[in-house]
Structure formats: structure tokens, C-alpha cells
């Protein structure tokens, strides 16, 4: 085998294991060596786990016994974002508030992967409690982009994205609340998918925005994304929002996709010229491959970002209220009970978490909930209707994943609004619950550096296979 083992895809590694070209232990060791060598530079992992010899040996025996009938993920080393619980391991959500919290049970997605024989290399860095678009808001240092270490990898799943892009694991899990899988995937040149809301259990995911969060795959190929999604999806009695695969609408995938293009949104100011050019060229390749392009109008979409940044902080303020130093989280003691609360939360939370908690508390307060929160929730319903109308004319809707390539550290951290605009093309899928995926569409040159960029497809609710098929069409067209 000419390719280093840590650079294999899930599909390639599965074939190699079954063909006896390598063992599970050799694959694990190759990934661990790569991670140990490069993680001090990238800070993609907050912790690398000791080898679980029993799990490694069990995976090898299962492959030897079952061969092609063994689950595809059996023996595959994965990375897991630090807000997903792995029993017996720290799950800090990259916050000092939970710095010493050891999970007492597995998240459902982790349990499903364990059942499939997957292995876990370590927990990856992220923006604190998944609040951010750059992984600059981690309490444990920033993660660097493997394409250019002077630039951010995106966020909040920046550690998982960097680990996959730098081949420090075979694939990884992230969570996506407003683009937190897809945006770092675009910035690091890999595939990232947010499934339909409810397709994947949120049990054991440290909540940020409960109506928005979804766990999803970060992988090297679309085929791998499909394999990882298949393994983690399905109903869960521990999460009442999950829906069985069989209850979803059967969305057929045509041989020739009709791709909706909202040109008015893409041509607006603020979209990087080189990125817009790459997007246009990618669409042309898809059209040359036989797919159909149609223009669609999404007049409400410019308001999606504003609605998101009302609804999301409101849910943040509610979800993080439990972390008060009394029930959960970092505990500091003052002279009075009030000081206990103030010190615990002031010391435990970072600046961005505090900003969103305060904003969320404000929009839910008496006198403002009608003016802000309920209007944002109404806008959410309008967006759902607008997309439903657009999907009457197309199978998927295409955007650039981000308005610009990866930016330099500190470039936007002093301007929260500029940072929030990073999510302009991704938040609608979370507000509406629709599936969406980012897949590489080449690169642009910025500051003398060649930086990867992504194209983004949104599909109707339950149309995850449509999104995957559109992304696969980009891979084959390139």
C-alpha cells in the first residue's frame, strides 16, 4: 500500500483491514503517531486517549470472523468533539466551567459507534460550548488550520475538522448549531454534513441550542460521510425529537439533479470574489455533467441570520443556566450565596459565552420577548415556507459554504458581528431543520496562500440522500 495508513478514507481503511493489508492495531498506531507528531502545532486534540487494547483486539477478531459482514466502521480510529460524552472520559466543551467533568455515560452516537466496533483516538478542541466560528473561543487555546497555521480552521468544530484534514484520524464527529460542521469543513478542505433535525440523537451532546443542534460527520469523502451518518442515525428513546428513518418521507434521488441557485444572495457585497468565481465554475461543471441549474428566489433569507442570533442565544441562556457552581460546573466560593453564583459563572465562562447568555436573557425578558424572540420564531416559520416553495422547482439549493476563505487569527475576534456573518449561508438549515452538506470546490488565493473553499447544498426535510448525492456529483465533476 503506497498511501500512509493515517491518510486512508473510511472506505479504503475498511477494505485494507479486510484484505489483511494492515491490522487494526497498525491503523490505530499510524493515526496516533501522526496525531502525537502534529498536534502540538495544531492543537486539534485536547486529549489523546491511551490505546484501548481490549477494544482494538475485539475489532480485529470481529473483522477476522465476519469479514465483509463486519460493520464498515469496525476498527476505524475516529476523533470526537469535546461536547460529546464518552463514558469515563472528560467532556469539557472546551470550557473551564466543565474542565474536570468526567462523563458517566456514553452519548447515543458514541454508543452506536462502539457497537459498530469503531475506536476513539481522542477529544477535539472547539469553541467553548460550541459558540463561535473560528475555534478562537476555546478555554484551552486555539486550533490552527492545517492549510495555513496563521489562519483559523473555522468553528465551532474546528478541532475535528483540523484533525481530519491533517490526517490525525480517519474521520470525526462534530456538532452543528448554525454551521459548526459545514463551515470548518469548508475552511479545511473536507466534507461536513448537518443531517435533518431528528435523524441523529442529541442524547449525550452538551446542549447549546436544543432546537438547532445536530451531530454529524466530518470526513475526507462523501462516501465516508454517508457511512458515518448511517452508523449514528436512527430513533432513540433517550431523545424525544428523534424520528426513525422509516418514518421519513421517501425522497427519491433523480439521475440528473435540479440545483436551485439564489443568485441575488450570492452576488451580494461581502462574498469573496475568488470564492464566487470558484462557485460559478463548480456549477458549470455540474451543468456539463448533465445536472440542471435553475434560479430560485429566497427573499426572506437575508433575515435568517438575525433570526438565528435571537433564537440561538435564547436557547443558550436556558441551557447554560444549570451551570451555576451549585448544581453543575466550576464552583467558586465568595462571602455570600450571590457571590458564589457570580464568581462561579464569571470565572467559568469565557467572553463569548457570557455575551450570548446575556443576549439570550435579554431577548427572553419581560417586555422584550414579544419584540424579539417571538418575531424571530415567526420568521423561522416564514423561512420554512419559503424553502418549501423553492423546493417545488428544484432538488437542492446551492450556496458557497462561507462568504470568504479562512481568515487570520484575531482578524474578526474583536468584531462579533463580522464573526457572526461567517454563518450567513449556513444558519437557515438549522432554523428550518433541513439537511445540508459542504464539499470542497477547489481553492482560492488569499495573502499569497492557497486556501480551500466549499460549496454547500441544502435539501428538503428528510432529503439527506439528495444532499449527499449533490455533494458526490461535485466530487465526480472535479
N, C-alpha and C positions, 0 to 999 in steps of 0.2 A: 504494500500500500504506500503510495507516494505522499499522500496528504497526511500531515501530523494528526494524531488521533483527536486532539482537542479541537481541531478545525472541522471535524465532521459535522454534518447535519444529523438530526434525529434519525431520518430515514437511512442515511449512509451508515451511521453507527449501528443501527439495528441489523442491517444486512451484514456488516462486518462481524458482529457478535455471533450471528447465526452461521456464518461461513467459517467460523473458527479462525478468522484473520486476526483477532485480538480477543483478550478476555475482558470481563467486566472490571477486574482489578487494574488491568493495564489502561483501560479507558479512564477510569477514575483517577489513577495516578497521573496520567497525562494532563488532565484538566486541573488537578490540584497543583502540579508543578508550575503550569502556566499562571495560575492564579497567585501562587506564592511569589513568583518572579515579578509579576507586573502590578499586583495590587498595591504595593507601597507607592507606586507612581500614580495610579488611577483612583484609588480609594473607592473602588466599585463595591467591595465587600466590607461590611462592618465586622464580620466574623467568618472565618473559615472553620468548618467543623472537622473534628477528628474522624478518620475513616471508621465507618460502622462495619466492621469486618463481618458480623453476622448477616447484615442486610446485603452486603456485596456477595458473600458466598451463596446466600439464598437466591439472589438474582441469577447467579451463574448456574446453579442447579436447575432453576426453572427453565432457563434457555436451553440447557443441555437436554432436559426431559421433554419439553414441549416444542422446541424448535420454532417453526413458523407460527405455531398456535400460541406462543407466548405473547403477551401484550407488547406492542411496539415500543413502549417506554421502559420495558424491563431492562434494568442495568444502566439506564441513561442518567448521567450526572446533571442535575438541574440546580439553578440558583433561585432563591425565593426572597421576594421583597420583605423588608423588615416589619411590615404591618400584618403579616400572615402568621398565625400561630403554628408552631411545631412543638409538640409536647416535649418538655424538658429543656427547651432552648429559650434564650432571651428573645423577646419580641418588643423592641423599644419604640417602634415607629419613628426612629431617629430623633428621639426627644429625651431630654434629661428627666422629663416627667415620668417616663417608664424605663429609665436606664437599667434598672435591676429587675424588671418584671420577667419572670420565667413562666412560660406558658404551661398550663396544667392539662391541656388537651390539644388535639390537632384540629386545625381548620378543616372543613369538609373537603376542600380541594386538595389539601395535603394528605388527608386520609385516603382519598381516591387515588392519588399518585403512589402512595405507599402500597396500596392494594395492587396496583399495576406493576410494582417492582422497581419504580423509579428511586433514585438516590438523591440526596441533598448535600451539595457542596458547602453551602453557607447562606447567610442572610445578607441582603444587599442594601446599600445606602439609598436614601430617599430624602425628599423634602419632609420636614417634620410634620407628622400626621397627614402626609400627602398634600400639604399646602404649598404649592409652588410649581414653577415651570422650568426650573434650572438645577435643582438639587443643591442650590446655594444655601437653602434654609435648613440643612441638617445640623443638629447639635454636635455632630461628630466629624465635621469637615466636609468640604465639597468633593464631589466626584468629577473627574476630568474626562473630556471627550477623547476617545482613542484616535479620532481623526485629526485632532489638534488639541493638545493638552492645555492650551491657553483659552479654550472655549468650553462652555457648558455642554453637558450631554443631553440637556432637556430634563424635564421632570414631570411629575414627582418620581417616576420610576427610573430615574437616571442611572442608579446603580445597576439595576437589572439589565438595562439597555447597554450600558458600557461593558458589562461582563460578557454579554452575548457577542457584541461587536468585536471585542478584543479576544474572543475565543477562550475566555476564562471559565466557560461552561459550555454545554451543548445547547441549552435553551434555558429560559427563565420565566417565572411568573411575575406579573406586575398587577397593579390595580389602577383603574381609570375612573376618575370622577368628572373630569372636564376635558380630557385629552392626555391624561398622565401616562398612558401606554403608547398612544399613537405619536404624540409629539416627540418624546425622546427616541422612538424608533426612527422617525424621520431624520432627526439630528445626528444619529449614529449610523444610519445606512442599513437598518434591518427591518424586519416585518413586525408590526404590532397590531393587535386586534382587541377591540372592545366588543364583547358579544351582546346580543339582545338582553335587555334587562330581565333578570329572572332565569336566564338559561344556565347560569353558574351560581352556586350557593355563595352567600356572603357570610355564612356562619364561620366564625374564627377569623374574620377580617376586622381589624380595628377600624371602627366606623369613622368616616369623615362626613359624608353626606349620604344618608341612608337611601334616598330615592334616586341617587345618581351613581353610587359606587358599583363597579363591576370588576371582578377578577378576570384577567385574560392573559394570553400568551405573548411572549417576546421571543422571536425565533429568527433563524437565518434564511428560511424559505417559507413560502405559503403552505407547502405540503406539511412542513413541521407544525405550522400554526394550526392547521386542521387536525393533526394528530393530537396535539396537546389539548385543544379545545374539546375534542371527542372524549378525552380521558377525564376532564374535570366537570363536564356539563351534566345536567340532569336534575331531577327533583330531589329535595332534601327536607325531611320532616323538621329539621332544625332551623329552616328558613322558610317562613310562610309566603315569601314573594317568589319562590322558585316554581317553575312550571315544567312538567315533563316534556321531553322532546316530542312525544307523540301527540301532545295537545296543541302544538304549534300548527299554524297553517302550513300546508304542504306547498312551499314556494318552488315552483319548477324553474330550472335554470335553462334558458334557451341557448342554442349553439352560438347565436350571434346576440350579444348583449346590446341593449339600447341604453346609452350613457347620457344622462342629463348633465348639462354644463351651465351653471348660473354665471354667465359671463359678466354681468353687471357687478357682481360681488368680487370676482377675481381681478377685474380691471381697476378696482378702487385704489386710491393712494395708499401707500404703506406696504404693498406687496412688492417684494424684491424683483427687479427687472429680470435678472438671470433666472430666478425661480419661475417666474411667469413664462419665460421662454422655454424652460425645460418642461413645464406643464403642457404648453401648446404642442411641443414636439412629441411628447408621450401620447397625447390624444391623437395626433396624426398617425402615429404607429398603430394605435388601436384601430383607427378607421381603416388603415391599409390592410389590417389583418381581418377585416370584414365586419367589425363592430360598428354600430350606428350611433352617431352623435346628434343630439337634439338640444336646442336651447330651452332652459326652464327658467321660470321667474319665481323668486323666493323673496317677496317684498318685506316680509316680517323678519327675515334672518339678521339684518343689521342690529336688531334689538335683542337678539338671543344672548349676547354677551352680558348686556345689562341685566337681563332677567336672571341669568345664571349667577351673577355676582350679588344678587339679592337672596335667591333661594339657597345657594350653597352656604354662605356664612350663617344663615338662619339655622340650617341643619347642623353646622359645625358647633354653634353655641349650645345647642341642645345636647349633642353627642358628647362634647367635652366637659359638660357641667359635672359629670361624675368624677372627673379627675380634680379633686379638691384637697388632697392631702389627708382627708379623713376616710373616705371610702376606698379610693384608689389613688395611686400616683405618689410622686415626690412629696414628702411630708417635712415641712419646716415648722418650728415652734417659736411663737412670739410670746408677748406678755398677756395677750387676751385671745379669746377664740377668734375674733375678727382678724387679728394679726396672723393667727395660724393660717387662715384661708388666704389672706393677702400674700403672705410670704411664700406659701406653697405654690400658688399659681404664678406669682411673679418670677420666682426662681425656676420653676419647672417648665414654663412655656417660653418659646422664642418669640421674636418680634412679629413675624408674620402670623403665627398662631394667635397672638394677642390681638393683632389688628382685625383678624376675621371673627374672633369671638366677640369683640366689641361691636363690630359692624352688624353681626348677626343678632346680638342682643338688642341693638337699636332698632332694626327693622321689624322685630317682633314685639316691640314695646307698645304699650297703650298709646293711642294717638298716631302711631306710625305704621302699624300692621296693615291697615287698610290702604294707606298711601303707597306703601312699598311692596310688602310681601304678597298681599292678595292680588295686586296688579301684576306682579311678576308671575304668579301662578296662573293668572288668566292668560298672560302672554304665552306661557308654556302650552296651553291648550290650542291657542291660535297657531303656534308653530306645528303642532301635530297635524292639524287640519291642512295647513299649507303644504307640508311634505306629502301627506296622503294624496292631495290633488296633483302634485308634481309626479308622484309615482304612477299615476294613471297613464303618463306618457313615456315613462322610462323604467328601466330595471334598477339602476343605481344612479346616484348623483356624485359627480367628481369635483373635488377641490384640490388645491395644494394642501398638504397637511398643515403647514405653517406659513405665515406670511414672509418669513425670512429664514436663511440658514442659521446654524448655531451661532450665538453671539458670544462675545468675550465676557469673562468673569467681571462682575461689577458694572457692566455696561447698562443694565436695566434694574439692578437691585435697589438703586436709590429712587426709582420711579415706579411705584406699584402699578399705576395704570398702564405704563408701557409694558410691564411684565404680563399683566392680565390680557393684553392684546395678543399675546402669543397663542391664546386659546380661541381666537376668533372663529376659526374654521372647524373646531372640534367639539365645542360645548353643546351644539344642538343635538348631537346624537345622545348625549347624556340626559338632556332635558326631555327628550321625546322617548327615550328607551330603545332607540333603533340601534342595530349593529353597525359598526364602522371599522375600517381597516386602513392602515398605512403601509405602503410598499415602496421600496426605493425606486426613484425615477431618474437616476443619474446624479450628477453633481454640478455645483456652481463654483465659480472662483470668487473669493472674497478675501481681501487683505493678503493676496499672494498665496492663499491656501485653497486647496480643493476640498470642498465640503459637501457631504451627501445631503440630498433633499428627497422628500417623499410625496407621492400622490395618495389621495385619501378618497375612499369610496364609502358612501352611506347607502344602506339598503333598507327596505321596509321592515317593520317589526316582524321578527321571526325569519327574516331573509338572510341569515348568516351565510348560507351556502352561496347566495348571489354575491355577497361581498367578497368571499374567498375566491369565487370564480373570476370576478373582475380583477382582483389582485394577481391571480395566476396568469391572466391574459397579459398583464403588464410584464411579468417575468418572461413569458414566452416571446413577447413583442420586442423586448430588449435583446 
